[in-house]
Amino acid sequence: MIDTLVLAKTRFPGMPNSLDALCRRFEIDLSARTTHNALLDCKLLAEVYVELTGGRQRGLVLESAQGLAFARYERAEARTPRAITVDEASLAAHAAFVARLKDPVWLKE
């Protein structure tokens, strides 16, 4: 069990940490919350929890292209890809690790 109020008080000490205040802080839509509704409150709290734990990625949009769902990260500027280089010792350590696995899927043809 996780107490989101404890998370909120740790992250925002001295600030209001009610469900409404947290939703406004994280820009979560409260328009459907006209009266107390336990199911809606649970859904809102789930969104707040994701925000409190840093799990939501701003700008990540799920769209459909030719019937297939895909994720696209929208940014104002394009990112320059960086080449990742791996030294021989790391490659050997990885190969030794994979050799210990039973039937690794990426070695199947």
MDTraj code that builds the backbone (N, CA, C; nanometers):
import mdtraj as md
import numpy as np

residues = "MET ILE ASP THR LEU VAL LEU ALA LYS THR ARG PHE PRO GLY MET PRO ASN SER LEU ASP ALA LEU CYS ARG ARG PHE GLU ILE ASP LEU SER ALA ARG THR THR HIS ASN ALA LEU LEU ASP CYS LYS LEU LEU ALA GLU VAL TYR VAL GLU LEU THR GLY GLY ARG GLN ARG GLY LEU VAL LEU GLU SER ALA GLN GLY LEU ALA PHE ALA ARG TYR GLU ARG ALA GLU ALA ARG THR PRO ARG ALA ILE THR VAL ASP GLU ALA SER LEU ALA ALA HIS ALA ALA PHE VAL ALA ARG LEU LYS ASP PRO VAL TRP LEU LYS GLU".split()
xyz = np.array([
    [0.0848, -0.1169, 0.0000],
    [0.0000, 0.0000, 0.0000],
    [0.0898, 0.1239, 0.0000],
    [0.0557, 0.2203, -0.0807],
    [0.1332, 0.3434, -0.0905],
    [0.0431, 0.4610, -0.0551],
    [0.0891, 0.5439, 0.0354],
    [0.0145, 0.6623, 0.0758],
    [0.0600, 0.7795, -0.0100],
    [-0.0245, 0.8210, -0.1027],
    [0.0125, 0.9304, -0.1923],
    [0.0238, 1.0631, -0.1179],
    [-0.0454, 1.0762, -0.0054],
    [-0.0343, 1.1994, 0.0719],
    [0.1067, 1.2136, 0.1283],
    [0.1658, 1.1035, 0.1730],
    [0.3040, 1.1064, 0.2228],
    [0.3980, 1.1450, 0.1086],
    [0.3760, 1.0861, -0.0103],
    [0.4585, 1.1229, -0.1270],
    [0.4459, 1.2718, -0.1581],
    [0.3217, 1.3208, -0.1581],
    [0.2971, 1.4612, -0.1914],
    [0.3592, 1.5551, -0.0875],
    [0.3459, 1.5221, 0.0407],
    [0.4029, 1.6077, 0.1456],
    [0.5548, 1.6095, 0.1396],
    [0.6139, 1.4973, 0.0988],
    [0.7591, 1.4921, 0.0840],
    [0.8039, 1.5767, -0.0339],
    [0.7299, 1.5682, -0.1431],
    [0.7676, 1.6415, -0.2641],
    [0.7308, 1.7894, -0.2570],
    [0.6189, 1.8198, -0.1914],
    [0.5706, 1.9578, -0.1827],
    [0.5436, 1.9951, -0.0372],
    [0.6473, 2.0044, 0.0455],
    [0.6254, 2.0356, 0.1876],
    [0.5657, 2.1743, 0.2057],
    [0.4681, 2.1819, 0.2950],
    [0.4066, 2.3098, 0.3276],
    [0.3048, 2.3589, 0.2262],
    [0.2801, 2.2836, 0.1202],
    [0.1825, 2.3243, 0.0190],
    [0.0546, 2.2436, 0.0361],
    [-0.0580, 2.2937, -0.0167],
    [-0.1807, 2.2143, -0.0116],
    [-0.1622, 2.0862, -0.0943],
    [-0.1998, 1.9728, -0.0390],
    [-0.1825, 1.8457, -0.1079],
    [-0.3112, 1.7654, -0.1146],
    [-0.4238, 1.8365, -0.1259],
    [-0.5506, 1.7672, -0.1467],
    [-0.5527, 1.7127, -0.2899],
    [-0.6473, 1.6269, -0.3190],
    [-0.6583, 1.5721, -0.4541],
    [-0.6799, 1.6841, -0.5557],
    [-0.7666, 1.7782, -0.5232],
    [-0.7901, 1.8912, -0.6139],
    [-0.6626, 1.9727, -0.6361],
    [-0.5916, 2.0020, -0.5270],
    [-0.4695, 2.0827, -0.5387],
    [-0.3640, 2.0109, -0.6223],
    [-0.3485, 1.8809, -0.6011],
    [-0.2502, 1.8050, -0.6778],
    [-0.2889, 1.7964, -0.8253],
    [-0.4174, 1.7772, -0.8522],
    [-0.4631, 1.7738, -0.9920],
    [-0.4351, 1.9073, -1.0608],
    [-0.4623, 2.0173, -0.9926],
    [-0.4337, 2.1488, -1.0519],
    [-0.2833, 2.1671, -1.0726],
    [-0.2028, 2.1247, -0.9763],
    [-0.0577, 2.1381, -0.9865],
    [-0.0019, 2.0597, -1.1050],
    [-0.0577, 1.9411, -1.1293],
    [-0.0093, 1.8564, -1.2381],
    [-0.0906, 1.8734, -1.3666],
    [-0.1806, 1.9709, -1.3678],
    [-0.2642, 2.0002, -1.4852],
    [-0.3452, 1.8794, -1.5299],
    [-0.4063, 1.8114, -1.4326],
    [-0.4950, 1.6977, -1.4591],
    [-0.6374, 1.7518, -1.4631],
    [-0.7120, 1.7159, -1.5645],
    [-0.8462, 1.7672, -1.5880],
    [-0.9411, 1.7301, -1.4739],
    [-0.9979, 1.8320, -1.4111],
    [-1.0934, 1.8131, -1.3016],
    [-1.2369, 1.8440, -1.3434],
    [-1.2619, 1.8660, -1.4703],
    [-1.3932, 1.9122, -1.5149],
    [-1.5054, 1.8135, -1.4833],
    [-1.4765, 1.6848, -1.4759],
    [-1.5809, 1.5857, -1.4467],
    [-1.6085, 1.5743, -1.2974],
    [-1.5289, 1.6389, -1.2158],
    [-1.5427, 1.6268, -1.0695],
    [-1.6335, 1.7365, -1.0153],
    [-1.7644, 1.7196, -1.0363],
    [-1.8603, 1.8185, -0.9873],
    [-1.9100, 1.7828, -0.8477],
    [-1.9205, 1.6532, -0.8190],
    [-1.9574, 1.6054, -0.6859],
    [-1.8611, 1.4929, -0.6494],
    [-1.8673, 1.4491, -0.5245],
    [-1.7804, 1.3389, -0.4827],
    [-1.8202, 1.2128, -0.5580],
    [-1.7238, 1.1505, -0.6205],
    [-1.7464, 1.0270, -0.6946],
    [-1.6227, 0.9408, -0.6710],
    [-1.6392, 0.8324, -0.5955],
    [-1.5245, 0.7508, -0.5547],
    [-1.4487, 0.6935, -0.6738],
    [-1.5205, 0.6500, -0.7774],
    [-1.4543, 0.5922, -0.8935],
    [-1.3712, 0.6979, -0.9668],
    [-1.4278, 0.8167, -0.9858],
    [-1.3544, 0.9253, -1.0503],
    [-1.2342, 0.9664, -0.9657],
    [-1.2532, 0.9731, -0.8333],
    [-1.1421, 1.0086, -0.7452],
    [-1.0281, 0.9069, -0.7569],
    [-1.0611, 0.7797, -0.7700],
    [-0.9576, 0.6764, -0.7868],
    [-0.8816, 0.6973, -0.9178],
    [-0.9535, 0.7299, -1.0239],
    [-0.8884, 0.7538, -1.1531],
    [-0.7982, 0.8767, -1.1461],
    [-0.8466, 0.9824, -1.0831],
    [-0.7658, 1.1032, -1.0688],
    [-0.6426, 1.0762, -0.9822],
    [-0.6623, 1.0018, -0.8740],
    [-0.5507, 0.9708, -0.7851],
    [-0.4461, 0.8852, -0.8562],
    [-0.4902, 0.7978, -0.9450],
    [-0.3949, 0.7176, -1.0231],
    [-0.3092, 0.8088, -1.1097],
    [-0.3709, 0.9099, -1.1717],
    [-0.2947, 1.0048, -1.2532],
    [-0.1988, 1.0861, -1.1662],
    [-0.2448, 1.1257, -1.0481],
    [-0.1596, 1.1998, -0.9550],
    [-0.0413, 1.1128, -0.9125],
    [-0.0670, 0.9858, -0.8833],
    [0.0399, 0.8947, -0.8423],
    [0.1474, 0.8847, -0.9503],
    [0.1045, 0.8706, -1.0747],
    [0.2011, 0.8632, -1.1842],
    [0.2862, 0.9897, -1.1878],
    [0.2242, 1.1041, -1.1686],
    [0.2982, 1.2303, -1.1674],
    [0.3934, 1.2376, -1.0481],
    [0.3474, 1.1951, -0.9325],
    [0.4304, 1.2009, -0.8122],
    [0.5529, 1.1114, -0.8228],
    [0.5400, 1.0019, -0.8947],
    [0.6521, 0.9094, -0.9078],
    [0.7339, 0.9357, -1.0328],
    [0.6993, 1.0421, -1.1074],
    [0.7787, 1.0821, -1.2231],
    [0.7630, 0.9922, -1.3436],
    [0.6530, 0.9186, -1.3522],
    [0.6379, 0.8219, -1.4603],
    [0.5803, 0.8738, -1.5894],
    [0.5209, 0.9897, -1.5897],
    [0.4556, 1.0399, -1.7111],
    [0.5551, 1.1185, -1.7940],
    [0.5531, 1.0955, -1.9238],
    [0.6420, 1.1678, -2.0151],
    [0.5606, 1.2702, -2.0919],
    [0.5871, 1.3940, -2.0662],
    [0.5162, 1.5007, -2.1379],
    [0.5478, 1.4920, -2.2863],
    [0.4474, 1.5061, -2.3696],
    [0.4676, 1.5071, -2.5133],
    [0.4604, 1.3704, -2.5777],
    [0.4507, 1.2635, -2.4982],
    [0.4388, 1.1304, -2.5559],
    [0.2933, 1.1120, -2.5957],
    [0.2704, 1.0949, -2.7250],
    [0.1351, 1.0890, -2.7774],
    [0.1163, 0.9564, -2.8502],
    [0.0086, 0.8867, -2.8199],
    [-0.0238, 0.7654, -2.8924],
    [-0.1154, 0.8022, -3.0072],
    [-0.0773, 0.7616, -3.1258],
    [-0.1565, 0.7926, -3.2432],
    [-0.1747, 0.6668, -3.3255],
    [-0.2547, 0.6772, -3.4287],
    [-0.2771, 0.5640, -3.5161],
    [-0.2337, 0.6017, -3.6567],
    [-0.1577, 0.5140, -3.7201],
    [-0.1161, 0.5353, -3.8582],
    [-0.1446, 0.4076, -3.9350],
    [-0.2346, 0.4153, -4.0299],
    [-0.2729, 0.3003, -4.1105],
    [-0.3189, 0.1844, -4.0227],
    [-0.3948, 0.2176, -3.9181],
    [-0.4506, 0.1147, -3.8311],
    [-0.3554, 0.0613, -3.7264],
    [-0.2316, 0.1070, -3.7235],
    [-0.1346, 0.0591, -3.6256],
    [-0.1094, 0.1679, -3.5221],
    [-0.1062, 0.1290, -3.3971],
    [-0.0774, 0.2262, -3.2913],
    [0.0731, 0.2411, -3.2775],
    [0.1175, 0.3622, -3.2567],
    [0.2595, 0.3859, -3.2329],
    [0.2739, 0.5077, -3.1435],
    [0.3915, 0.5223, -3.0865],
    [0.4187, 0.6358, -2.9984],
    [0.5099, 0.7328, -3.0711],
    [0.4815, 0.8602, -3.0542],
    [0.5638, 0.9635, -3.1160],
    [0.5934, 1.0677, -3.0102],
    [0.7184, 1.1005, -2.9945],
    [0.7576, 1.2011, -2.8974],
    [0.7746, 1.3327, -2.9700],
    [0.6890, 1.4279, -2.9366],
    [0.6923, 1.5574, -3.0037],
    [0.7861, 1.6512, -2.9294],
    [0.8765, 1.7112, -3.0015],
    [0.9669, 1.8100, -2.9440],
    [0.9786, 1.9259, -3.0421],
    [1.0051, 2.0424, -2.9892],
    [1.0217, 2.1581, -3.0753],
    [1.1480, 2.1451, -3.1597],
    [1.2529, 2.0928, -3.1011],
    [1.3781, 2.0769, -3.1740],
    [1.4072, 1.9285, -3.1910],
    [1.4739, 1.8947, -3.2992],
    [1.5090, 1.7549, -3.3236],
    [1.6282, 1.7171, -3.2372],
    [1.6323, 1.5930, -3.1942],
    [1.7438, 1.5454, -3.1132],
    [1.8493, 1.4857, -3.2051],
    [1.9732, 1.5115, -3.1743],
    [2.0838, 1.4550, -3.2500],
    [2.1196, 1.3205, -3.1883],
    [2.1105, 1.2119, -3.2666],
    [2.1436, 1.0813, -3.2108],
    [2.2915, 1.0722, -3.1742],
    [2.3204, 1.0036, -3.0653],
    [2.4584, 0.9813, -3.0233],
    [2.4935, 0.8349, -3.0452],
    [2.6088, 0.8126, -3.1017],
    [2.6554, 0.6754, -3.1188],
    [2.6964, 0.6194, -2.9830],
    [2.6572, 0.4973, -2.9564],
    [2.6946, 0.4322, -2.8320],
    [2.8031, 0.3317, -2.8650],
    [2.9172, 0.3506, -2.8041],
    [3.0283, 0.2589, -2.8291],
    [3.0453, 0.1672, -2.7085],
    [3.0767, 0.0411, -2.7381],
    [3.0940, -0.0583, -2.6332],
    [3.2342, -0.1156, -2.6461],
    [3.3063, -0.1179, -2.5353],
    [3.4432, -0.1700, -2.5415],
    [3.4427, -0.3235, -2.5417],
    [3.5555, -0.3809, -2.5756],
    [3.5680, -0.5268, -2.5884],
    [3.5399, -0.5990, -2.4567],
    [3.5813, -0.5415, -2.3454],
    [3.5582, -0.6048, -2.2147],
    [3.4082, -0.6149, -2.1854],
    [3.3337, -0.5100, -2.2200],
    [3.1887, -0.5122, -2.1983],
    [3.1220, -0.6143, -2.2887],
    [3.1670, -0.6223, -2.4150],
    [3.1123, -0.7215, -2.5072],
    [3.1390, -0.8628, -2.4575],
    [3.2580, -0.8874, -2.4075],
    [3.2929, -1.0195, -2.3556],
    [3.2107, -1.0519, -2.2311],
    [3.1912, -0.9547, -2.1430],
    [3.1112, -0.9764, -2.0221],
    [2.9667, -1.0071, -2.0594],
    [2.9153, -0.9366, -2.1598],
    [2.7780, -0.9617, -2.2050],
    [2.7657, -1.1015, -2.2659],
    [2.8618, -1.1400, -2.3493],
    [2.8598, -1.2726, -2.4118],
    [2.8648, -1.3820, -2.3048],
    [2.9440, -1.3623, -2.2003],
    [2.9520, -1.4593, -2.0917],
    [2.8194, -1.4681, -2.0166],
    [2.7552, -1.3534, -1.9974],
    [2.6247, -1.3507, -1.9306],
    [2.5213, -1.4249, -2.0137],
    [2.5168, -1.3964, -2.1434],
    [2.4202, -1.4608, -2.2325],
    [2.4444, -1.6116, -2.2378],
    [2.5694, -1.6529, -2.2333],
    [2.6026, -1.7951, -2.2376],
    [2.5459, -1.8694, -2.1165],
    [2.5264, -1.8008, -2.0055],
    [2.4713, -1.8642, -1.8852],
    [2.3193, -1.8756, -1.8892],
    [2.2539, -1.8034, -1.9815],
    [2.1075, -1.8056, -1.9907],
    [2.0608, -1.9325, -2.0607],
    [1.9472, -1.9827, -2.0166],
    [1.8900, -2.1006, -2.0797],
    [1.8006, -2.0549, -2.1947],
    [1.8380, -2.0890, -2.3163],
    [1.7586, -2.0640, -2.4363],
    [1.7227, -1.9152, -2.4552],
    [1.8230, -1.8263, -2.4639],
    [1.7927, -1.6830, -2.4820],
    [1.7247, -1.6571, -2.6169],
    [1.6183, -1.5786, -2.6149],
    [1.5356, -1.5568, -2.7330],
    [1.6106, -1.4841, -2.8444],
    [1.7046, -1.3951, -2.8100],
    [1.7733, -1.3193, -2.9145],
    [1.8801, -1.3984, -2.9878],
    [1.9069, -1.5227, -2.9457],
    [2.0014, -1.6078, -3.0189],
    [1.9293, -1.7042, -3.1123],
    [1.7967, -1.7014, -3.1091],
    [1.7193, -1.7884, -3.1985],
    [1.7148, -1.7279, -3.3383],
    [1.7114, -1.8135, -3.4370],
    [1.7041, -1.7633, -3.5743],
    [1.5693, -1.7855, -3.6329],
])
top = md.Topology()
chain = top.add_chain()
for i, resn in enumerate(residues, 1):
    res = top.add_residue(resn, chain, resSeq=i)
    for name in ("N", "CA", "C"):
        top.add_atom(name, md.element.get_by_symbol(name[0]), res)
traj = md.Trajectory(xyz[None], top)
